[in-house]
């Protein structure tokens, strides 16, 4: 589905460049998957962004040539992002089939 950063591993683009503060934490071939993963990261406190989604959405056959859709996060959040992605992949955020996700009043 997507490539992610292993917990504790160096970022995929770990070269520190002057003025650069966002690093790739995952890549997805499908833009919807990237937005979902970004939502997981943001809900977990990581200020993540999605890059290249519009290019891939315009022509899905170009996804491999472009390297997929990138999910980026600041360097100081890389370990937290890796842990959240690993938890997501293990299914820790999955809801049971009979989970009530309706509005709770009162």
Secondary structure by P-SEA (a helix, b strand, c coil): cbbbbcccccccccccccccccccccccccaaaaaaaaaaaaaacccccccaaaaaaaccccccccccbbbbbcccaaaaaaaaaaaaaacccccccccccccccc
